[in-house]
Amino acid sequence: MAELEFEDLAFEEKEGKVRIYFMNLFYTDMDKGLIEKISPYRIERKKIVFSKANEAKARRRFNQLLSVSFQSLKNKIVNKRSFYIHKYSGIPLMGTNYFGIIDRGTNLIEIKPITSCNLGCIFCSVDEGPKSRRKVDFVVEKDYIVQELKKLIEFKNIDGIDAHINSQGEPLLYADIASLVRDIAKIKSVSMISIDTNGVFLSKKLVDELAEAGLTRINLSLHSLDQNLANTLYGSPYPLNHVLEIARYIPKKMDLILTPVWLPGYNDEELVKLAKFANEIGAGKTGPAIGIQNFLPYKFGRNPIKPVDLDVFFEKMRNLEKKHNLKLLFGPEDFKIKECKEYPKPFKKGQIVRAKIALPGRLPGEMLAVAQDRLISVPDCDKEEGFVTLRIKRTKHNVFLGELLSS
């Protein structure tokens, strides 16, 4: 008899197939007949028991089935094709804004473990959520993130690293989030770990768990204290009272900053209320209590309004500061962000490179290619496999865009 138990997998019998749930958010279906070829079996949620096979044989053959089945992985929120990026996948974690690690030449390093979101904010810069037009989703193995993050931090060779966990979506959908925080906290040079969240999945228990793991600040994307307006801005019913309750609890365990986006014509009257609320509950222990963001339009995002110029935004903030005796404008120094050396780029703008197609991108017609341990986004790409010749059009912050020349 062989008992195979998995930490990130759960099993369910479903219409002649076995549905396999991965990291809570993802699933794939496996034909029962293929499993029965290994041995008669039974399922116990996170365990599959083979009654007539030894463990080595059962594990080897079942892992082979898993490898094939994961090629059809889907996101259960939107039923969208999904890809698991792990240390043996051959997919680098630098080169794209979609997932992985981004170094912008400061002590703040962005960590993107997952795509997907439970909400559909009307101003989302990346068009994320249940009604997203994005083609695919990605989730990254926790150990792979930590491995590559260590390499980058060793290169920077400075103290005071701020590991900032964000994503094209909601980071708390990542099942290994507490474990990821815990492993990052063990890295000697890391002094701050922060995370962006819309707050829906927060609970006192999760806040406690994240605090114990080493999280130092939650950046809460709260845009209104009015329930009806919140529902409008988030694009779906928003549990405002629950989020406000947790917001009051967070400063007892770690720092908190509210990070509303100002959308002129929508939440103009909410900004001061949010700032006062942040101060009242004890946010901003180690930095600002609130960080108001100006709405910016993005080509592939949702743009419900025309943006205002930055000078208009700053004037608005200064007037509110003066009128209400609040501080609303902050600079990098307030967040303890400082410049430091940036990870070397293997390509220069205009360079011609040969790259291997690896994955579909998130936009229609886009593919992701690999060359010299970097990912390169290739728009308008009619090839789904093999090698292509590209002209590098963008290199900023090790995020690369390539123009297809030939295949």
SVG drawing of the C-alpha trace seen along z (x, -y; Angstrom):
<svg xmlns="http://www.w3.org/2000/svg" viewBox="-25 -76 53 81">
<polyline fill="none" stroke="black" stroke-width="0.4" points="0.0,0.0 1.2,-3.5 -0.1,-6.7 0.8,-9.9 0.2,-13.0 0.5,-16.5 0.8,-20.0 -0.4,-22.0 -2.9,-19.6 -6.4,-18.5 -8.5,-15.9 -12.2,-15.5 -14.1,-12.9 -16.0,-14.7 -18.0,-13.1 -15.6,-10.3 -12.5,-12.4 -10.5,-13.4 -10.3,-17.1 -7.0,-18.2 -6.9,-21.6 -3.6,-23.3 -2.7,-26.0 -6.5,-26.6 -6.9,-28.8 -6.1,-26.5 -7.4,-23.1 -6.9,-20.4 -8.9,-17.3 -7.3,-13.8 -9.0,-10.8 -9.8,-8.2 -8.9,-5.4 -5.3,-6.7 -5.0,-6.7 -6.6,-3.2 -3.8,-1.9 -1.4,-2.5 -3.5,-0.6 -7.0,-0.7 -7.1,-3.9 -9.1,-6.0 -9.0,-9.8 -8.7,-11.4 -8.8,-15.2 -5.0,-15.9 -4.0,-12.2 -4.4,-9.6 -4.0,-6.0 -3.0,-3.2 -4.0,0.2 -1.8,2.4 1.3,0.4 4.5,-0.3 5.2,-3.9 8.2,-4.5 6.3,-3.1 3.1,-4.9 4.8,-8.2 6.8,-8.1 3.8,-7.2 1.4,-9.6 3.9,-12.5 4.2,-11.7 0.4,-12.0 0.5,-15.3 3.1,-16.7 0.9,-16.1 -2.2,-17.2 -0.7,-20.5 -0.4,-21.5 -4.2,-22.1 -4.1,-24.0 -6.9,-26.6 -7.8,-29.4 -11.1,-28.5 -12.2,-32.1 -12.2,-32.8 -11.7,-29.3 -8.6,-30.7 -5.6,-28.8 -2.8,-29.1 0.9,-28.3 3.0,-27.2 6.4,-28.7 8.9,-26.6 12.7,-26.2 12.7,-23.4 10.4,-25.2 13.2,-26.9 11.3,-30.2 13.3,-33.1 11.8,-35.4 13.2,-38.6 12.0,-40.2 8.3,-40.7 5.9,-42.8 3.5,-39.9 5.3,-37.8 8.6,-37.2 11.0,-39.9 11.5,-43.5 14.5,-45.6 14.1,-49.3 17.5,-50.3 16.5,-50.9 16.4,-49.0 12.8,-48.2 12.4,-45.0 9.0,-44.0 7.9,-40.4 5.1,-39.2 4.0,-35.6 0.7,-35.4 -1.8,-37.0 -5.6,-37.1 -7.9,-39.1 -11.2,-38.5 -12.4,-42.1 -12.9,-44.1 -12.0,-47.7 -13.2,-50.1 -9.8,-51.8 -7.6,-48.7 -4.4,-49.5 -3.9,-45.9 -7.6,-45.0 -7.6,-42.3 -10.5,-40.4 -13.4,-38.1 -14.2,-40.1 -10.5,-40.5 -9.6,-40.3 -6.2,-38.9 -5.5,-35.6 -3.7,-33.6 -2.7,-33.5 0.6,-32.7 1.6,-31.4 5.2,-31.1 6.7,-28.4 7.6,-29.9 11.1,-28.4 12.0,-29.6 11.1,-33.2 13.2,-33.0 16.1,-31.5 16.2,-34.2 15.5,-37.0 18.6,-35.9 20.7,-36.2 19.5,-39.7 20.0,-40.8 23.5,-39.3 24.3,-41.4 23.0,-44.6 25.1,-43.9 23.3,-46.5 21.2,-46.4 17.7,-47.8 16.1,-45.8 12.3,-46.4 10.7,-43.3 7.4,-44.5 4.9,-41.8 2.5,-43.0 1.0,-41.4 -1.2,-42.0 -4.1,-41.2 -4.5,-40.3 -1.4,-38.8 -3.5,-37.1 -4.8,-34.7 -1.3,-33.1 -1.8,-30.1 1.9,-30.1 1.8,-33.8 2.6,-33.3 5.4,-30.8 6.8,-33.2 6.9,-36.1 8.5,-33.7 11.3,-32.7 11.9,-36.3 12.2,-37.4 15.1,-34.9 17.2,-36.8 19.7,-38.8 19.6,-42.1 15.8,-42.3 14.5,-44.8 11.0,-45.5 8.4,-43.3 5.2,-44.9 2.3,-43.6 -0.5,-45.2 -4.0,-44.0 -7.7,-45.0 -8.3,-43.6 -11.2,-41.2 -9.3,-38.1 -7.8,-39.6 -8.9,-38.3 -7.5,-38.7 -6.1,-35.2 -4.3,-35.9 -3.0,-39.2 -1.6,-37.4 -0.1,-34.7 1.5,-37.3 2.9,-39.3 4.4,-36.2 5.9,-35.3 7.7,-38.7 5.4,-41.0 6.1,-44.6 3.4,-46.6 0.1,-46.1 -0.7,-48.5 -4.4,-48.6 -6.1,-49.6 -9.1,-51.4 -10.7,-54.0 -13.9,-55.0 -15.6,-54.8 -19.0,-54.9 -20.5,-51.5 -22.3,-52.3 -19.3,-54.2 -17.0,-51.3 -19.2,-48.9 -18.9,-51.1 -15.2,-51.5 -14.4,-47.9 -16.7,-46.7 -18.6,-44.3 -20.0,-44.2 -17.2,-45.1 -17.2,-44.0 -16.4,-47.4 -17.4,-46.9 -15.2,-43.8 -12.3,-45.6 -12.6,-48.5 -12.7,-46.2 -9.5,-44.5 -7.9,-47.9 -8.4,-48.9 -6.8,-45.6 -3.7,-45.7 -1.8,-48.5 -1.8,-46.3 0.3,-43.8 2.3,-45.7 2.3,-49.0 -0.5,-50.0 -0.8,-52.5 -4.0,-53.2 -3.3,-53.6 -6.4,-55.1 -6.5,-56.1 -8.0,-59.5 -10.6,-59.3 -11.8,-62.9 -15.6,-62.9 -15.9,-59.7 -14.1,-59.8 -13.1,-63.5 -14.9,-63.8 -13.4,-60.6 -9.7,-61.5 -9.8,-63.6 -12.1,-61.0 -9.7,-58.3 -6.7,-60.3 -8.4,-61.0 -9.5,-57.4 -5.9,-56.3 -4.6,-58.6 -7.3,-57.6 -6.6,-53.9 -2.8,-54.3 -1.6,-53.7 1.7,-55.1 4.0,-53.9 7.1,-53.7 6.1,-55.8 3.1,-57.6 -0.4,-56.7 -1.9,-57.3 -0.4,-57.4 -2.9,-58.9 -2.2,-57.9 -3.2,-59.9 -5.2,-57.9 -3.1,-57.2 -4.5,-55.7 -2.9,-52.6 -3.3,-51.3 -4.4,-47.9 -6.1,-48.9 -9.6,-50.2 -9.9,-54.0 -13.2,-55.3 -12.1,-59.0 -9.6,-61.3 -6.6,-61.8 -5.6,-65.1 -2.0,-66.4 0.4,-65.8 0.5,-69.5 -3.3,-69.5 -2.9,-66.5 -0.2,-68.1 -2.2,-71.3 -5.3,-69.4 -3.2,-67.6 -1.6,-70.8 -5.0,-72.5 -6.4,-69.6 -3.3,-69.6 -3.7,-73.3 -7.4,-73.2 -7.5,-70.1 -4.1,-70.3 -3.1,-66.9 0.0,-65.6 -0.9,-64.0 2.2,-64.4 5.2,-62.2 8.5,-61.4 10.7,-58.3 12.6,-59.3 9.3,-59.0 9.2,-55.4 12.9,-54.8 13.5,-54.2 17.0,-54.8 18.9,-54.3 21.4,-51.4 22.9,-49.4 20.5,-47.7 20.9,-44.1 22.9,-44.0 20.9,-43.9 22.0,-41.3 20.6,-43.3 20.8,-46.9 18.0,-48.8 18.2,-48.1 20.1,-44.9 19.2,-41.9 18.7,-38.7 17.6,-35.1 15.1,-33.9 13.0,-30.8 9.3,-31.0 8.3,-29.8 4.8,-30.9 1.8,-32.9 1.6,-36.4 -1.4,-38.0 -2.3,-40.2 -3.9,-39.0 -1.2,-38.0 1.6,-38.2 4.2,-35.5 7.0,-35.4 10.4,-34.3 13.6,-33.4 17.1,-34.5 20.1,-34.9 18.1,-34.1 15.5,-36.8 12.0,-36.9 11.1,-39.1 7.6,-40.1 6.9,-39.7 3.7,-41.4 2.0,-40.5 3.8,-37.2 2.4,-34.5 4.7,-31.7 3.8,-29.6 7.0,-27.6 10.6,-27.4 13.0,-30.3 12.5,-33.9 14.7,-36.8 13.9,-40.0 14.9,-43.6 15.0,-44.8 12.7,-47.8 12.6,-48.2 15.1,-47.4 14.1,-49.6 14.5,-47.9 15.2,-44.5 11.7,-44.4 12.2,-43.6 10.1,-44.2 11.1,-42.6 9.9,-43.4 9.5,-40.3 11.8,-40.3 11.7,-36.7 11.1,-33.2"/>
</svg>
